[in-house]
Amino acid sequence: MTVSTLAASRVSDATSEGAFSRFESVGDVRLGQGVAIAPSAALRAQVGATCVVGSRTVIQEGVTINGLGQARVLGDDQRPYTVWIGQGATLTHRTLIQGPAYIGDNVFIGFRSTIFNARLGANSIVMMHALVQDVEVPPGKLVPSGSVITRQSQADGLPDVSPQDLALVRELLGYGPAPADLNALSTELNALSAESPSALAGSNLAGSNLNERDGLGTMQSQQLSPDVVQRVRQYLAQGLRIGTEHADNRRYRSGVWQTCSPIQATREGEAFAALEACLAEHRGEYVRMFGIDPKAKQRVAPVTIQRPDGKAVEVNGSVPAVSSGASQAYRPAAVAAGSLSAEVVNQVRQFISQGYRIGTEHADGRRYRSGVWQTCAPITSNREGEVLAALEACLADHAGEYVRLFGIDPRANQRVAPITIQRPDGKPVSGSSVPAGTGFGRSVGQRPASGGAVNLSGDLAQQVRQLISQGYHIGAEHADTRRYRSGVWQTCAPITSNRENEVLAAVSQCMAAYPNEYVRIFGIDPKAKRRGPEVTVQRPGQAPASGPSVPVASYSAPQASAPAPASQGGGQGLSQDTAQQVNQFVNQGYRLSLEAADQRRYRSNVWKTCATLEGSRVSDLLAAIDGQLRAHQGEYVRLVAVDPKAKRRAAEVTIQRP
């Protein structure tokens, strides 16, 4: 048996009479000064285990403290122990502490209660016949008599310790009736503590600050912040698996994340260990974590948990906790709206109430001026709390950039009412309301993208109406003066709708995006898969014709807002815009291929397929594209996205020029 002290070379004699004469101690058990241990108590530490009992702790008759050899917690001195009991704790008759366990300072544990693989925060009170297992109880909380606390959501919802609870504990410890108020109680108990170390063990419970540090987050995790630990627990409480991704600075700016090894663990300790290993493996990179719904096979509430500069990452919002099935009434965990304005929260609620999904995009100052937005990680949840948490994570990830929010009609596969919710200068953004509708797709936002409606001629509206009535789909192309003379047109964002007002809105968007270029529309025969009539609807310097006013923002294409700029010289590294374009195409489920043409064929618009890109990993696709660009140096190369469901081309983007 090893009995040692934490602050002195021998056991202090400031203990109760006969404190060390009739109790059992086996293994490496370390006792602080002024510890009072009653007869028949048992303190056992198996081989390789260490149990620590802090100073002024009271251990009454029949208490059993058992430390296993393998399990560990971090004590307040940041060293591993099997059982750590803080200063001034009180363990009453027949209490069982089965390691690994952390008992904070000034904790009171009532008769016949059991603590196993758990943590009790400082100044907590556990009443009689309670079980606390596999959870972390925050500081200053009350565990009622007979409670069974085995899920973190239950522990998070425990009530705070009240003055009445402290008075009851005082009477149980034999100090007589309590003063009327808490301040008087604290003053009296502090006076008692100066007279007797044994009294100090019980009285410090009331006299201590309820917000002092208790080592939260150190039992299972040594590196993860408390916010990340809490988020992991919320994921696991809802039955979600945990996934992670990492990206270096270059890929992070391009929005290209690489998936880490999946975390299959469903126990907190194993999940924390896997997360810490992931962070250590990708030190110096961005790492983000997300929940995985195994039934819906979709992501939930992604959040960045590590940055290359090592700065602390603030995890805003929360994942709604699963309601507890215990008989005790617990307060539900609050869903934080964080930095989101009331208008944005209301906008999200309107989207969800109408059955829309939520999407977000971001752009720096340069891309914002060019109208080029990059798609953020998709928000697949339709729960308000999870959506708000994901939105706050998106805003935090793209601080200093523009971020806009839009609804997604899952039936019509189109966007609804995009609004900007963040600006780089931090100025508040006024959001517009979603028009009330009957559910899906009929009511769309009337907020113009460029400050007002674009006037389209009556002839154009008539032409579009005729093409739609004949069963054609509508496409649009643009060309500057030089390309127009060469007969080279670039495709605008594809128009997937066949509703007249949405088609006109999409055409007006193309015209507004290229005001000094030629723009033409054409029909597409979906059965024969060929072009129909072509009509030029805009020329450089041409004044807009009078006609019906069409809202611009009522339609948005499912792909990137503008083509990626082509690299010059033949494949010496891909631009960030090209990488982002590929990432967006992959996320939209498109098949990718490359076409090449020399200058003569390019002027004749004759392209030759040079590679069909297989696979779904963005990194592999980018490597294949870079290899093809090198193989076709001195030629034009364009990237072709094909919609496998509609079996047609969705976009063509020139990514290399001679």
C-alpha positions in Angstrom: 0.0 0.0 0.0 1.2 3.5 -0.9 -0.3 6.4 1.1 1.2 9.8 0.2 0.2 13.5 0.4 -0.1 16.1 -2.3 1.4 18.9 -0.3 3.5 17.4 2.4 5.8 14.4 2.9 3.5 12.7 5.4 -0.2 12.4 6.1 -1.4 15.5 7.9 -2.6 14.9 11.5 -5.4 17.4 11.1 -7.9 14.7 10.6 -10.6 13.1 12.6 -9.6 10.8 15.4 -8.5 7.4 14.2 -9.0 8.4 10.6 -6.3 6.1 9.2 -6.6 3.3 11.7 -9.5 1.3 10.4 -10.0 1.9 6.7 -8.7 -0.1 3.7 -6.3 1.4 1.2 -4.8 -0.7 -1.6 -2.4 0.5 -4.3 -1.3 4.1 -5.1 -3.8 6.2 -3.2 -2.7 9.8 -2.5 -4.4 11.8 0.2 -4.2 15.6 0.7 -3.9 17.5 3.9 -6.8 17.4 6.3 -8.6 14.4 4.7 -11.1 12.8 7.1 -11.8 9.0 6.4 -14.2 7.1 8.5 -13.9 3.4 9.5 -15.0 0.7 6.9 -14.2 3.0 4.0 -12.3 1.3 1.1 -9.9 3.1 -1.3 -8.5 0.7 -3.9 -6.2 1.5 -6.9 -5.4 -1.5 -9.2 -1.9 -2.0 -10.6 -1.0 1.0 -12.7 -3.8 3.1 -11.3 -3.6 6.2 -9.1 -6.4 7.6 -7.0 -6.1 11.2 -5.6 -8.2 12.6 -2.7 -7.9 16.4 -2.4 -7.4 18.2 0.9 -10.2 18.7 3.4 -12.3 16.0 1.8 -14.7 13.9 4.0 -15.2 10.2 3.3 -17.8 8.7 5.5 -18.5 5.1 6.6 -19.0 2.5 3.8 -17.6 4.6 1.0 -15.9 2.6 -1.8 -13.5 4.2 -4.2 -12.2 1.8 -6.9 -9.8 2.7 -9.6 -9.3 0.5 -12.7 -5.9 0.0 -14.2 -6.5 1.2 -17.7 -9.0 4.1 -17.5 -7.7 7.7 -17.0 -9.0 11.2 -16.3 -7.0 14.4 -16.2 -6.8 16.0 -12.8 -6.6 19.7 -12.1 -2.8 19.4 -12.3 -3.2 18.2 -15.9 -1.8 14.7 -15.1 -3.6 11.4 -15.7 -5.3 9.6 -12.8 -7.8 6.9 -12.4 -9.9 8.8 -9.8 -9.6 12.5 -9.0 -11.5 13.9 -6.0 -11.1 17.6 -5.6 -10.7 19.7 -2.4 -13.5 20.0 0.1 -15.6 17.2 -1.3 -18.0 15.1 0.8 -18.8 11.5 0.1 -21.5 10.2 2.4 -22.4 6.7 3.6 -22.3 3.8 1.1 -21.2 6.0 -1.8 -19.6 4.1 -4.7 -17.0 5.8 -6.9 -16.0 3.5 -9.8 -13.2 4.9 -12.0 -12.6 6.6 -14.3 -14.2 9.4 -12.4 -13.6 13.1 -11.7 -15.2 14.7 -8.7 -14.8 18.5 -8.6 -14.1 20.7 -5.7 -16.8 21.0 -2.9 -19.0 18.3 -4.4 -21.5 16.6 -2.1 -22.6 13.0 -2.9 -25.5 11.6 -0.9 -26.1 8.2 0.6 -25.8 5.1 -1.7 -25.2 7.1 -4.8 -23.0 5.7 -7.6 -20.6 7.6 -9.9 -19.2 5.6 -12.8 -17.2 6.9 -15.8 -18.5 10.4 -15.2 -17.5 13.9 -14.2 -19.1 16.0 -11.5 -18.4 19.8 -11.9 -17.4 21.9 -8.9 -20.1 22.7 -6.3 -22.5 20.1 -7.6 -24.9 18.2 -5.3 -25.9 14.5 -5.9 -28.7 13.5 -3.6 -29.5 10.0 -2.3 -29.7 6.8 -4.4 -28.7 8.4 -7.7 -26.8 6.9 -10.6 -24.5 9.2 -12.7 -22.8 7.3 -15.5 -21.1 8.2 -18.8 -21.9 11.9 -18.6 -20.4 15.2 -17.5 -22.4 17.2 -15.0 -21.8 21.0 -15.3 -20.7 22.9 -12.2 -23.3 24.0 -9.7 -26.0 21.5 -10.7 -28.3 19.4 -8.6 -28.9 15.6 -9.2 -32.2 14.8 -7.5 -32.7 11.8 -5.3 -33.3 8.6 -7.3 -32.2 10.1 -10.6 -30.6 7.9 -13.3 -28.4 10.2 -15.4 -26.9 8.2 -18.2 -27.3 10.5 -21.2 -25.6 13.9 -21.7 -28.9 15.6 -22.6 -30.1 14.7 -19.1 -27.0 16.1 -17.5 -27.3 19.3 -19.5 -30.8 19.8 -18.3 -30.2 19.4 -14.6 -31.4 22.3 -12.4 -29.0 24.7 -10.6 -28.2 24.2 -6.9 -30.5 26.5 -4.9 -30.0 28.0 -1.4 -32.6 25.5 -0.1 -30.5 22.6 -1.4 -27.4 24.0 0.3 -29.3 24.4 3.5 -30.4 20.7 3.3 -26.8 19.6 2.8 -25.8 21.6 5.8 -28.3 19.9 8.0 -27.3 16.5 6.7 -23.7 17.3 7.7 -24.9 18.2 11.2 -24.6 22.0 11.2 -28.1 22.6 12.4 -30.7 25.0 10.9 -29.6 27.2 8.0 -29.6 31.0 8.0 -32.4 32.6 6.0 -30.3 33.7 3.0 -27.4 32.3 1.1 -25.0 35.1 1.9 -25.5 34.6 5.6 -25.0 30.9 5.1 -21.8 31.4 3.3 -20.4 33.8 6.0 -21.2 31.3 8.8 -19.7 28.3 7.0 -16.6 30.3 6.2 -16.2 31.1 9.9 -16.6 27.4 10.6 -13.9 26.5 8.1 -11.4 28.5 10.0 -12.0 26.4 13.1 -12.0 22.9 11.8 -10.6 21.2 8.6 -13.4 18.6 9.0 -16.0 21.4 9.1 -14.4 22.9 6.0 -15.0 19.8 4.0 -18.8 20.2 4.3 -19.0 24.0 4.5 -17.0 24.9 1.5 -19.9 23.6 -0.6 -21.9 26.7 0.1 -19.2 29.2 0.5 -17.5 28.6 -2.9 -18.1 30.4 -6.1 -20.4 28.3 -8.3 -18.6 29.3 -11.4 -15.0 28.3 -10.5 -13.1 26.0 -12.8 -13.7 22.3 -12.4 -11.7 20.7 -15.2 -14.5 20.4 -17.7 -13.6 18.7 -20.9 -10.5 17.0 -19.5 -11.8 13.5 -18.7 -12.1 12.2 -22.3 -10.5 15.1 -24.1 -7.2 17.0 -23.5 -7.1 19.0 -26.7 -10.7 19.7 -27.7 -12.4 22.9 -26.6 -15.5 22.7 -24.4 -17.6 23.9 -27.3 -16.4 21.1 -29.5 -16.8 18.6 -26.8 -20.4 19.8 -26.3 -21.1 19.6 -30.0 -19.8 16.0 -30.2 -22.1 15.0 -27.3 -25.1 16.6 -29.1 -24.3 14.7 -32.3 -24.0 11.4 -30.4 -27.2 12.1 -28.3 -29.2 12.3 -31.5 -27.8 9.1 -32.9 -25.6 10.8 -35.5 -22.2 9.6 -36.6 -19.3 12.0 -36.7 -17.3 12.9 -39.8 -14.4 15.2 -40.5 -12.7 16.9 -43.4 -9.5 18.9 -43.8 -8.1 21.4 -46.2 -4.9 23.3 -46.5 -4.9 27.1 -47.2 -5.1 26.8 -51.0 -7.9 24.2 -51.0 -9.7 26.1 -48.2 -9.9 29.2 -50.4 -11.2 27.1 -53.2 -13.7 25.4 -51.1 -12.2 21.9 -51.7 -12.2 19.7 -48.6 -10.7 16.2 -48.3 -12.6 13.6 -46.3 -10.7 12.2 -43.3 -11.1 8.6 -42.1 -14.7 8.1 -40.8 -15.3 8.0 -37.1 -17.3 4.9 -36.4 -17.3 5.3 -32.6 -20.5 5.9 -30.7 -18.9 6.3 -27.3 -17.8 9.7 -26.2 -14.3 8.7 -25.2 -13.5 6.9 -28.5 -15.0 9.7 -30.5 -12.9 12.3 -28.6 -9.7 10.2 -29.2 -10.4 9.9 -32.9 -11.0 13.6 -33.2 -7.8 14.4 -31.4 -5.9 12.0 -33.7 -7.4 13.8 -36.7 -6.4 17.2 -35.4 -2.9 16.0 -34.7 -2.6 14.4 -38.1 -3.7 17.5 -39.9 -2.0 20.1 -37.8 -1.5 23.3 -39.7 -4.7 22.8 -41.8 -8.3 23.6 -41.5 -10.4 20.8 -40.0 -14.2 20.8 -39.9 -16.6 18.4 -38.2 -20.1 17.4 -39.1 -22.8 15.0 -38.0 -23.9 12.2 -40.3 -27.5 11.0 -40.2 -27.1 7.2 -40.9 -30.8 6.9 -42.0 -31.1 9.9 -44.3 -27.4 9.6 -45.3 -26.9 13.3 -45.1 -24.7 15.8 -43.2 -25.9 17.8 -40.3 -24.5 21.1 -38.9 -20.9 21.3 -40.1 -18.5 23.4 -38.0 -14.8 24.3 -38.3 -12.9 23.1 -35.3 -9.3 23.9 -36.2 -7.4 26.6 -38.1 -3.8 26.6 -39.4 -2.8 29.6 -37.2 -3.8 27.7 -34.1 -6.3 30.4 -33.0 -9.3 29.2 -30.9 -12.4 28.5 -33.0 -15.7 29.6 -31.6 -18.4 27.1 -32.2 -21.7 29.1 -32.4 -25.1 27.7 -32.1 -26.0 24.2 -31.0 -27.6 21.0 -32.2 -31.0 20.5 -30.5 -30.6 17.9 -27.8 -32.7 14.7 -27.8 -35.4 14.9 -25.2 -34.9 12.9 -22.1 -37.0 9.9 -21.2 -36.3 10.1 -17.4 -39.1 10.7 -15.0 -37.4 13.9 -13.7 -38.4 17.1 -15.6 -35.3 18.6 -17.2 -35.0 22.0 -18.9 -34.4 21.6 -22.6 -31.2 22.9 -24.0 -31.7 26.3 -25.7 -31.2 26.6 -29.4 -29.0 29.7 -29.9 -29.4 32.0 -32.8 -26.0 33.5 -32.0 -25.0 36.4 -34.3 -28.0 36.0 -36.7 -30.3 39.0 -36.9 -34.0 38.6 -36.1 -34.8 39.2 -39.8 -32.5 36.4 -40.9 -34.0 34.0 -38.3 -37.5 35.0 -39.5 -36.5 34.4 -43.1 -35.2 30.9 -42.2 -38.5 30.1 -40.5 -40.5 31.2 -43.5 -38.4 29.1 -45.8 -38.8 26.0 -43.6 -42.5 26.6 -43.1 -43.1 26.6 -46.9 -41.2 23.4 -47.3 -38.0 24.9 -48.8 -34.5 23.7 -48.1 -31.8 26.3 -47.2 -28.7 27.1 -49.3 -25.9 29.6 -48.9 -23.2 31.1 -51.1 -20.2 33.3 -50.4 -18.0 35.7 -52.4 -15.1 38.0 -51.7 -15.1 41.6 -52.8 -13.7 40.8 -56.3 -16.1 38.0 -57.1 -19.0 39.9 -55.6 -18.4 42.7 -58.1 -18.3 40.2 -60.9 -21.4 38.4 -59.7 -19.5 35.1 -59.1 -20.7 33.3 -56.0 -19.2 30.1 -54.5 -21.6 27.5 -53.0 -21.1 26.8 -49.3 -21.6 23.3 -47.8 -25.2 22.3 -48.3 -27.6 22.5 -45.4 -29.6 19.3 -45.5 -31.6 19.7 -42.3 -35.1 21.1 -42.0 -34.9 21.6 -38.3 -34.7 25.3 -37.3 -32.0 24.9 -34.7 -29.7 22.8 -36.9 -30.2 25.2 -39.8 -29.4 28.3 -37.7 -26.3 26.5 -36.3 -25.1 25.7 -39.8 -25.8 29.3 -40.9 -23.7 30.6 -38.1 -20.9 28.2 -38.9 -21.0 29.4 -42.5 -20.8 33.0 -41.5 -17.9 32.3 -39.2 -16.1 30.3 -41.9 -16.5 33.2 -44.4 -15.9 36.2 -42.1 -14.9 39.2 -44.2 -16.9 38.0 -47.2 -20.4 38.5 -48.6 -22.7 35.6 -47.8 -26.2 35.2 -49.2 -29.1 32.9 -48.2 -31.7 31.4 -50.5 -34.5 28.9 -50.4 -34.5 25.7 -52.5 -37.7 24.3 -53.9 -37.1 20.5 -53.7 -39.8 19.7 -56.3 -39.0 22.3 -58.9 -35.3 22.1 -58.2 -34.9 25.9 -58.3 -33.8 28.7 -56.0 -36.2 31.0 -54.2 -35.7 34.6 -53.0 -31.9 35.0 -52.5 -30.9 37.6 -49.9 -27.5 38.8 -48.6 -27.1 38.2 -44.9 -23.5 39.2 -44.4 -21.2 41.9 -45.7 -17.4 42.3 -45.3 -17.7 45.6 -43.5 -19.9 44.0 -40.9 -22.8 46.4 -41.5 -26.3 45.1 -40.8 -28.1 43.6 -43.7 -31.8 44.1 -44.1 -33.5 40.9 -45.3 -36.7 40.7 -47.3 -39.5 38.4 -46.4 -40.5 35.3 -48.4 -43.9 35.8 -50.0 -46.4 33.5 -48.4 -47.4 30.6 -50.6 -49.2 27.4 -50.5 -46.1 25.3 -50.1 -43.8 24.7 -53.1 -42.5 26.7 -55.9 -45.3 29.1 -56.9 -44.3 32.1 -54.9 -40.8 33.3 -55.5 -38.9 36.4 -54.4 -39.3 39.6 -56.3 -36.1 41.2 -55.2 -34.1 42.3 -58.2 -30.4 41.3 -58.4 -29.2 44.6 -59.9 -31.4 47.1 -58.2 -34.6 46.8 -60.3 -36.4 44.9 -63.0 -34.9 44.4 -66.5 -37.2 45.5 -69.3 -37.6 42.8 -72.0 -39.2 43.6 -75.3 -42.6 42.2 -76.2 -41.1 40.4 -79.2 -38.7 38.5 -76.9 -41.5 37.5 -74.5 -43.6 36.4 -77.5 -40.6 34.4 -78.9 -40.0 32.7 -75.6 -43.7 31.9 -75.3 -43.7 30.3 -78.8 -40.6 28.2 -78.1 -42.1 26.9 -74.8 -45.5 26.1 -76.5 -43.6 24.0 -79.1 -42.0 21.9 -76.4 -38.6 23.5 -76.6 -36.3 24.1 -73.7 -34.6 27.5 -73.7 -30.9 28.2 -73.7 -28.9 31.5 -73.8 -25.4 32.4 -75.0 -23.2 35.5 -75.0 -20.2 36.7 -76.9 -18.1 39.9 -76.9 -17.5 41.7 -80.2 -14.4 39.8 -81.1 -15.9 36.4 -80.5 -19.1 37.5 -82.2 -17.2 38.1 -85.4 -15.6 34.7 -85.1 -18.9 33.0 -84.4 -17.7 31.8 -80.9 -20.4 31.9 -78.2 -20.2 31.1 -74.6 -23.1 29.4 -72.8 -24.9 31.3 -70.1 -26.2 29.6 -66.9 -28.5 26.7 -68.0 -32.2 27.4 -67.8 -33.9 24.3 -66.4 -37.4 25.8 -66.0 -40.1 25.8 -68.7 -42.3 28.5 -67.0 -42.4 31.7 -69.0 -41.8 34.2 -66.2 -38.8 32.2 -64.8 -37.3 31.8 -68.3 -37.6 35.5 -68.9 -36.1 36.2 -65.5 -33.1 33.9 -66.4 -32.6 35.6 -69.8 -32.7 39.0 -68.1 -30.1 37.8 -65.6 -27.8 36.8 -68.5 -28.4 40.2 -70.2 -27.6 42.0 -67.0 -24.5 40.0 -66.4 -23.1 40.8 -69.9 -24.5 44.3 -70.7 -21.8 45.1 -73.3 -21.9 41.8 -75.2 -24.2 40.0 -77.7 -26.8 37.7 -76.1 -28.9 35.2 -78.0 -31.5 32.7 -77.0 -32.2 29.4 -78.8 -34.6 26.5 -78.5 -33.5 23.0 -77.5 -35.4 20.0 -78.7 -35.3 17.6 -75.6 -36.2 14.5 -77.7 -33.9 15.0 -80.7 -31.3 16.7 -78.5 -30.5 19.4 -81.0 -30.9 23.1 -81.3 -33.9 24.9 -82.6 -34.3 28.5 -83.7 -31.8 31.1 -82.6 -32.6 34.8 -81.8 -30.2 37.6 -80.9 -31.9 39.5 -78.1 -29.1 42.0 -77.1 -26.3 43.9 -78.9 -23.5 46.0 -77.4 -24.7 49.6 -76.9 -28.3 48.8 -77.7 -30.8 50.6 -75.5 -33.2 48.2 -73.8 -36.5 48.0 -75.5 -39.7 48.8 -73.7 -41.8 45.9 -72.6 -42.9 43.9 -69.7 -40.9 44.2 -66.5 -39.6 40.9 -65.3 -38.2 40.4 -61.8 -34.6 39.3 -62.0 -34.2 37.4 -58.8 -37.0 34.9 -59.3 -34.7 32.3 -60.9 -31.2 31.1 -60.3 -29.4 28.4 -62.1 -28.1 25.4 -60.2 -24.5 25.9 -61.2 -21.8 28.5 -60.7 -22.8 32.1 -61.5 -20.0 32.6 -64.0 -17.4 30.5 -65.9 -14.0 30.1 -64.4 -11.3 32.2 -66.1 -9.1 30.2 -68.5 -5.5 29.6 -67.7 -2.9 30.9 -70.1 -0.1 28.8 -71.4 -1.2 25.2 -71.1 -1.8 23.6 -67.7 0.9 24.9 -65.4 -1.4 24.6 -62.4 -5.1 25.1 -62.2 -6.7 28.4 -61.1 -8.8 28.5 -57.9 -11.9 29.4 -59.9 -11.4 26.3 -62.0 -11.0 24.1 -58.9 -14.2 25.7 -57.5 -16.0 25.1 -60.7 -15.1 21.4 -60.7 -16.1 21.1 -57.1 -19.5 22.6 -57.8 -20.1 20.4 -60.8 -19.3 17.3 -58.7 -21.6 18.4 -55.9 -24.4 18.8 -58.5 -23.8 15.2 -59.7 -22.6 16.2 -63.2 -20.3 14.0 -65.3 -17.2 15.8 -66.6 -15.2 15.6 -69.8 -12.7 17.7 -71.6 -12.6 18.9 -75.2 -9.7 20.5 -77.1 -9.3 22.5 -80.3 -6.5 24.2 -82.1 -6.9 27.8 -83.3 -8.3 26.8 -86.7 -10.9 24.4 -85.3 -11.6 26.9 -82.5 -12.6 29.5 -85.0 -14.9 27.0 -86.7 -16.3 25.9 -83.4 -15.1 22.3 -83.9 -14.0 20.6 -80.7 -12.6 17.1 -80.2 -13.1 15.1 -77.0 -9.8 14.5 -75.4 -10.8 12.8 -72.1 -13.7 11.6 -70.1 -13.1 12.2 -66.4 -14.1 9.2 -64.2 -14.5 9.2 -60.4 -16.2 11.5 -57.9 -13.2 12.7 -55.8 -12.4 16.3 -56.6 -8.7 15.9 -56.0 -8.5 13.0 -58.6 -10.4 15.0 -61.1 -8.2 18.1 -60.7 -5.1 15.9 -61.2 -6.6 14.4 -64.4 -7.5 17.9 -65.7 -4.1 19.2 -65.0 -2.5 16.3 -66.9 -4.7 16.9 -69.9 -3.9 20.6 -69.9 -0.2 19.7 -70.1 -0.9 17.3 -72.9 -2.7 19.9 -74.9 -0.4 22.9 -74.5 -0.9 25.5 -77.1 -4.6 24.6 -77.7 -8.0 25.6 -76.4 -9.4 23.3 -73.8 -12.9 23.4 -72.3 -14.6 21.6 -69.5 -18.0 20.1 -70.2 -20.5 19.2 -67.5 -23.2 16.7 -68.5 -26.4 16.1 -66.5 -26.7 12.2 -66.4 -30.4 12.3 -65.7 -31.4 14.7 -68.4 -28.6 13.3 -70.7 -27.7 16.7 -71.9 -24.9 19.3 -71.4 -25.3 21.5 -68.5 -22.3 23.8 -69.0 -19.3 24.4 -71.1 -16.4 26.4 -69.7 -13.1 27.2 -71.5 -10.3 26.6 -69.0 -7.2 27.0 -71.2 -6.2 29.2 -74.1 -3.1 29.2 -76.3 
